[in-house]
Amino acid sequence: MDDDNTPTPTIFTEMDTLQHEGGELEWKESARWVKFEEKVEEGGERWSKPHVSTLTLHSLFELRTCLQTGSILLDLEGYSLPQIVDDIVDRQIADGLVAPDLREKISFVLLRKHRHQTKKPIHRSLADIGKSSNTASSESVRHPSQSRSMNDISDTPSTDQLKNKFMKKIPRDAEASNVLIGEVDFLDKPFVSFVRLAQATTLGGLTEVPVPTRFLFILLGPHGKTKSYNEIGRAIATLMVDELFSDVAYKARDRDDLIAGVDEFLDEVIVLPPGEWDPKIRIEPPKKVPSADMRKSVLNLNELGQMNGSAGGAAGGEDEELPAPHELGEELKFTGRFGGGLWLDIKRKIPWYCSDIYDGFHIQSISAVLFIYLGCITNAITFGGLLGDATDNYQGVMESFLGTALAGTVFCVFGGQPLIILSSTGPILIFEKLLYEFSKNNGIDYMELRLWIGLHSCLQCFLLVVTDASYIIKYMTRFTEEGFSSLISFIFISDAIKKMVAWKYYPINRGFKPDYITAYKCECIAPDQGESSFFFSLHFNLTDLDWSQLSKKECVKYGGALVGSSCKYVPDLALMSFILFFGTYSMTVSLKKFKFSRYFPTKVRQKLISDFSIFMSIMCFVGLDMLMGLDTPKLIVPTEFKPTRSDRGWLVMPFGKNPWWWYVASFVPALLVTILIFMDQQISAVIVNRKENKLKKGCGYHLDLFWVGVLMAVCSFMGLPWYVAATVISIAHIDSLKMESESSAPGEQPQFLGVREQRLTGILVFVLTGLSIFLAPILQYIPMPVLYGVFLYMGVASLSGIQFWERIKLYLMPPKHQPDFSFLRHVPLRRVHLFTLVQIVCLAVLWILKSTFLAIIFPVMILGLMVVRKLLDLIFSQHDLAWLDDILPDKDKKKKEDEKKKKKDKKSVEPESDEEVRGKLWANMKLNSRLHTDTASACQTHSYCNLQSWRVFSGFTVHLNVCRSICCGCVDPRFVFSD
Amino acid sequence: MDDDNTPTPTIFTEMDTLQHEGGELEWKESARWVKFEEKVEEGGERWSKPHVSTLTLHSLFELRTCLQTGSILLDLEGYSLPQIVDDIVDRQIADGLVAPDLREKISFVLLRKHRHQTKKPIHRSLADIGKSSNTASSESVRHPSQSRSMNDISDTPSTDQLKNKFMKKIPRDAEASNVLIGEVDFLDKPFVSFVRLAQATTLGGLTEVPVPTRFLFILLGPHGKTKSYNEIGRAIATLMVDELFSDVAYKARDRDDLIAGVDEFLDEVIVLPPGEWDPKIRIEPPKKVPSADMRKSVLNLNELGQMNGSAGGAAGGEDEELPAPHELGEELKFTGRFGGGLWLDIKRKIPWYCSDIYDGFHIQSISAVLFIYLGCITNAITFGGLLGDATDNYQGVMESFLGTALAGTVFCVFGGQPLIILSSTGPILIFEKLLYEFSKNNGIDYMELRLWIGLHSCLQCFLLVVTDASYIIKYMTRFTEEGFSSLISFIFISDAIKKMVAWKYYPINRGFKPDYITAYKCECIAPDQGESSFFFSLHFNLTDLDWSQLSKKECVKYGGALVGSSCKYVPDLALMSFILFFGTYSMTVSLKKFKFSRYFPTKVRQKLISDFSIFMSIMCFVGLDMLMGLDTPKLIVPTEFKPTRSDRGWLVMPFGKNPWWWYVASFVPALLVTILIFMDQQISAVIVNRKENKLKKGCGYHLDLFWVGVLMAVCSFMGLPWYVAATVISIAHIDSLKMESESSAPGEQPQFLGVREQRLTGILVFVLTGLSIFLAPILQYIPMPVLYGVFLYMGVASLSGIQFWERIKLYLMPPKHQPDFSFLRHVPLRRVHLFTLVQIVCLAVLWILKSTFLAIIFPVMILGLMVVRKLLDLIFSQHDLAWLDDILPDKDKKKKEDEKKKKKDKKSVEPESDEEVRGKLWANMKLNSRLHTDTASACQTHSYCNLQSWRVFSGFTVHLNVCRSICCGCVDPRFVFSD
């Protein structure tokens, strides 16, 4: 066991207590630890929630004495429980701790069978309810939910053990430590033994799960101190699952090593004052615990970790580290070579290509595809409709669908970051609108002009790609990113609401009185033709038309007049749309939140309800809509594959319609388009590639831009809309693909592992979008308000992760109720507020500009945001900005970092790796414990100190320490427990 | 200070650290404690949230050494800080702890001015935002939000101190303890002093608030250990606010008493294992902390409190106390005298009568009156309408209003429990319906028969009153209570929803196509008269009526036919009603929940938004309704004061219409009514008088029943409906009058103090109900769906506090996610489920019966519930029932209790009052600390042990204890800090 560098296995601890059950002795499982404590509730048949083991200082000190006075058997060769028990008792007798005549009795007790608390399938426990109601008055005589094992000591794990589902919560390499605590009547002083086996061995039914046992802690004592014994058992169990102490336990050479481990543990414990905490409260496991390495380094540096409450002030706070600066990684390095970045991007992405496909095969992908697909077609229809309006149907819904499918598929197959979703965006729509108007007014052919702009823009993109221009994106901080993404989210939200509040399409007859229903009608009146009287025109029409039978549209078409008080109103539709819209939104939000409720098993809650929340909401409200049978506006997908305008084909010819100099002049508007595309694309990419998302496969800014450029040209040739990365849908895509660890130890929080990075979902989404033309019969049932509800959800959800948004909320909170954000601990509140205010003002200005014709220079304004951010350096200190924004890695800092690195290099002449720190620490500990060994060993045989009141407790500490450092003859006899 | 029995004042602790601020030394407040810790955040200008002070064990041991080695000045006569500082330094010099030449320097440092962290009004801090943005780059040079004081040491509190609003969080009798922690360069070993002043004295600007200082702890030390010093400062500050230690500090006679206090504290601390908890997490204050008395008794009994995780098993759990049995108090004792209970009730309530009026003058009453008023009139209208239907308007809305006002006012003025709200209830409605049908079919005068039934019932009630029959109610347990109140809640909820889903009144035209609006019309067609053709009848009517101008009602009235496809539909109203209903409900729920959000100051959130949530929701949706201008069904209040039926007067004559034997026979139906009234009234009363509501003024079951009887007779004479206590509205009444403590110490949870018991709100509600006839112009704007929303809320809210409901939810939760209910810790889950199942089945049976004609024997079925509960004794053990239900105090138990009492009596020969326990404890402590005094005092001058690593820390413990118990010559020099 001297090999200090092998990592020690994880320990699973089970604590069994001795019970008198119907006249028979048996060991009953009372608690277990993987990382946190789970206790068998008093009522039995149920495990408590995992919680932090709160101990008393008293029990820890008692445990320390137990280890000092009991027998310690390290590296015992054990193959079966009876043999191990024999060895333990032999040693106790040899040490004179126990009378030889008790051998039989102790062995008898220690070999009693063990009853474990096992989880049963639900149908069995339901059956039990029926059963037990008959035999109920004699309670706790039978425990049908507990399995008995080790009736005789077998070497192979029992079926109960093997069936135990709890096994999957225990790491594979785990070894067990068994704590046995009991009261017997034949002992007059405690019998304590700590055993480490040379090899982990499965000892029959000793442990609940088929995990081999490595450690055994046995405490038998006289009657009357159950609670105290139990607390000692809990203390050793908690110690055994402590990462540092278990290391010590594995490597300890003798008793003193163990005691040194306890002392080390004691020095690290956190203490709660008795007047400020109720010991009955079970503390829920925290989200994060300090890692063992951190704790070690703290110990090693002779520094106690800064406590949360440490009254630091300026002096104490200086050594607190600043937050790690935002790193964008090597993807955005300026290579200086022609197309160097693009080449690196390709080299980086190629090795992942296969996994990009097969990583997509997961149930989660289905919900992601459904979710994003619905977002995409909604977007395609919305923008298609708007583009059709703006360009007299030169680009309509059909082009929008085709373009989305084509561009999206190409990008997802070949792009650098396949998680990005391409879509039409607002700024481009505005550009097209202005361009079309310009063309019409000046008699220029729109499609040809547009083609040339597209080609120029494509070339400009290539230029940006080969010059690694994307590297400037790394000068963007949280300020700019958040500004941009908030703005896009707000646009999403406001669009969704604007679309919804379509009272103008379905006006409500506000003054409607049910009683006067007879007065509400709408009649189609034929147009006045010549001198014919009203009466005449109604009944004996000049044409063949029966005007009264015409529908509203027909009436208008044939020039009739709609007369009547109900003509301009449409009943029910507005309110129904509102219900569908708001219902979809709030149901999605509630179902998403359901993840955090207590109902149903985690899997159902998470995988089913939360992941498919959007799908379920849509289904639900589509159903409601069908049930009501109202003519709500539905999703209308083109069903025939042909351009929306019949006078254009699928290909645009580059020459012939416009004067030649337009081919050159289109360079200028193309420049605007290029800036727009570059900013829109790359900011979205930065947001997607954020460190928080823990992407592992790298990204490809240059590669992305390359493909966007190619698609520009292709779409221009085919007369399809142009596409760039869409922030909100891309974020939604990432969110729907997030992976969390299946938490291993009970009580441990699942950790965010990263995103399921693959190309499959994207490809599927866009292939489905293309196929939607054939899905029209199904899709036509989806009411638009439901889709707007989904839009609203997307917008709100993409806001939720943004720190800016959190800071806005702070305005409404009195300081004492504000959440414990780290930046609030370090930056004065009014500086935080000021920073937020600047952001709000910037956004407001952008929002106003966006609503004017200046929208076309929108991307340039994003550059403006970066300028504002630079100016903030004059107002805010670098310290504040480091917490509020991510500081740019500037020159000074780099220098410092370089120096640091140099220092590190120097240091690394001495070995300083993790394993070596561990080794040194260990050596230190050894040294220290050796100091006390001589005296301590002389003390060993003395005094088991299970003393009760605080007075004696203090005395007990005295005794303990006297033993360790001075001598043992001078022990005050008052404090000796036995003899 | 030897008077052990005077309670010691509460202590407020402020910790100031020494700062170098622009070349100048000053003391800056860094944390404060009232009960929990509040820290000045590093960024400054802001207090952290109050949190539990997590300490390191290390710092506590270091503090212990500080107290052992530093100078302790007890009962120092101090009138000003300079004089006190002089005394401290003198003592240190006298003790040889400090060189005399350092006197000046130490005094200089200790007399530097103190800067406190004060809260500023918001407008000033907003102004600062503007200001500071100019001077921002030079951060932390100015702290405009901090006040400077003690530029010179003044005796009167400064304006800053007096203005400090924090003062109101500190109890009146509080005294301050000031902890001063600093690093200086002229010391080479720490300077420690603990001072208790003989009289608490205001020492100028030493403390943030004008609280006189009693204790001073000073720790000055050489540079380099700020963190360690701060931790020691936090440790002593935490100790000072500990109730037991502060007691010790006030009464300590010497150094050893203090150290004994620290040891006592140490013995009680709760320890968190380092691997399971991150020390950086600030622990929120718990809802409840163990009281000092509890902690004392635990100490006294030589028992460590059972820790939450203690692996008890059957053996360990037995001594856990059962929950306290449900007590109904002396109100339900069987006196055995004629009208004895009634007499006691009157005697009990008379003394409270004045306070019953003036306690009502509180802002909370307004919201309560509004809330309950709306509930009452909704109820009055609903039941009025239903009664009108059932009795051909013999009792209509007018009677309902008048009766509610009359009965309610009388009951609230004279009743025993004025918090109970009388109302019409479902069972009585059903009885009236059956009675009216019977009368009509048999030619009996309904009003006269009803009068006689009412008179008989009144007499029977009196009989029940004078025989103290209400005492049987005390045999009702949670099982019955919850069954009854859940049932009533369900009825409320289902009624609200049924009323709402009134599609039949406002059918939606489901197939409506906006395009075919021309096809939708509804015309009034005159009835076919003779042979006139369709055309003819339309334009040249035989009568004077213009049929096409008639409204729907008129058309029907005059015998016309409504023809057209839109006749049977009413647009928008159904959906609008749904939006109003659901909107009101969900807005009320959200606003109620808003109490728990972080936004806005507590007062705004609680007093304004949460208390007035119902009112605000109603206002909001009434506004929406007015905005839409739709003809939603509105609240219609009668405006003229006359009986609904014109052929009856306000008085019913007892004789003349029915045969004489009916006067006698009506005894039998009266019996049914009496049982109904008795059960309904008294169960509601039990629910209102629940112990959880902490009512202080007692109740009056007999008195209540007496007035209900009187009102029966009065209402019968006036032909008004009969009234009994309405469970749901009464609970709502109580909920709206709940009082919570304004939490004193920051971080302490507000405690539920009780209910604002008074008669005023009830009286006002019913007077307003009576006046509603004149409020019709205002009330007519309230749409009924909004009121149904309020109904739904009432029903759901009254369910929320019920354990039965919590247990139902458990079915859906996997065991590991279930909340930590105490009954779950003690009763096996399947027994809990079985118990819940029985309740569900009972309720289902009752629900089904309620829907049939058997509804009339509804009250008898409640008795059935009690029988079922009795049968449960056979299935469940008393242990389980004690946790799930409140056990009846049966004979065996009483005997045991008597025995216990006797034992107590015996014991009380020795003094055992709280104060005496305290005294004894104190004596024990004294004794113990005396044991060590001789040796300890010899040790005092040694070794300040601020040692850093765990090794030395262990050594330090050694030293410490050696000093205490053995000798001090044998101290290992390695562990001595100085010399």
Interface residues (C-beta under 8 A of the other chain):
Chain A: M15 T17 Q19 H20 K28 S30 A31 K35 F36 E37 K39 V40 E41 E42 G43 G44 E45 R46 W47 S48 K49 P50 H51 V52 S53 T54 L55 T56 L57 H58 L60 S125 L126 D128 I129 S132 S133 A136 S137 E139 S140 I181 E183 T226 K227 S228 N230 E231 G233 R234 T238 L239 V241 D242 E243 L244 D263 E264 F265 L266 D267 E268 V269 I270 V271 L272 P273 P274 G275 E276 W277 D278 P279 K280 I281 R282 I283 P285 P286 K288 V289 P290 A292 R295 L299 N302 E303 L304 G305 Q306 M307 N308 G309 S310 A311 G312 G313 A314 A315 G316 G317 E320 Y506 I508 N509 R510 G511 F512 K513 P514 D515 Y516 I517 T518 A519 Y520 K521 C522 E523 C524 S548 L550 S551 K552 K553 C555 L562 S566 C567 Y569 V570 P571 D572 L573 A574 L575 M576 F578 I579 R598 Y599 F600 P601 T602 M628 G629 L630 D631 P746 K809 L812 M813 P814 P815 K816 H817 Q818 P819 D820 L824 R825 H826 V827 P828 L829 R830 R831 H833 L834 L837 L874 I875 F876 S877 H879 D880 N924 N928 Q948 S949 W950 R951 F953 S954 G955 T957 V958 N961 V962 R964 S965 I966 C970 D972
Chain B: M15 T17 Q19 H20 K28 S30 A31 K35 F36 E37 K39 V40 E41 E42 G43 G44 E45 R46 W47 S48 K49 P50 H51 V52 S53 T54 L55 T56 L57 H58 L60 S125 D128 I129 S132 S133 A136 S137 E139 S140 I181 E183 T226 K227 S228 N230 E231 G233 R234 T238 L239 V241 D242 E243 L244 D263 E264 F265 L266 D267 E268 V269 I270 V271 L272 P273 P274 G275 E276 W277 D278 P279 K280 I281 R282 I283 P285 P286 K288 V289 P290 A292 R295 L299 N302 E303 L304 G305 Q306 M307 N308 G309 S310 A311 G312 G313 A314 A315 G316 G317 E320 Y506 I508 N509 R510 G511 F512 K513 P514 D515 Y516 I517 T518 A519 Y520 K521 C522 E523 C524 S548 Q549 L550 S551 K552 K553 C555 L562 S566 C567 Y569 V570 P571 D572 L573 A574 L575 M576 F578 I579 R598 Y599 F600 P601 T602 M628 G629 L630 D631 P746 K809 L812 M813 P814 P815 K816 H817 Q818 P819 D820 L824 R825 H826 V827 P828 L829 R830 R831 H833 L834 L837 L874 I875 F876 S877 H879 D880 N924 N928 Q948 S949 W950 R951 F953 S954 G955 T957 V958 N961 V962 R964 S965 I966 C970 D972
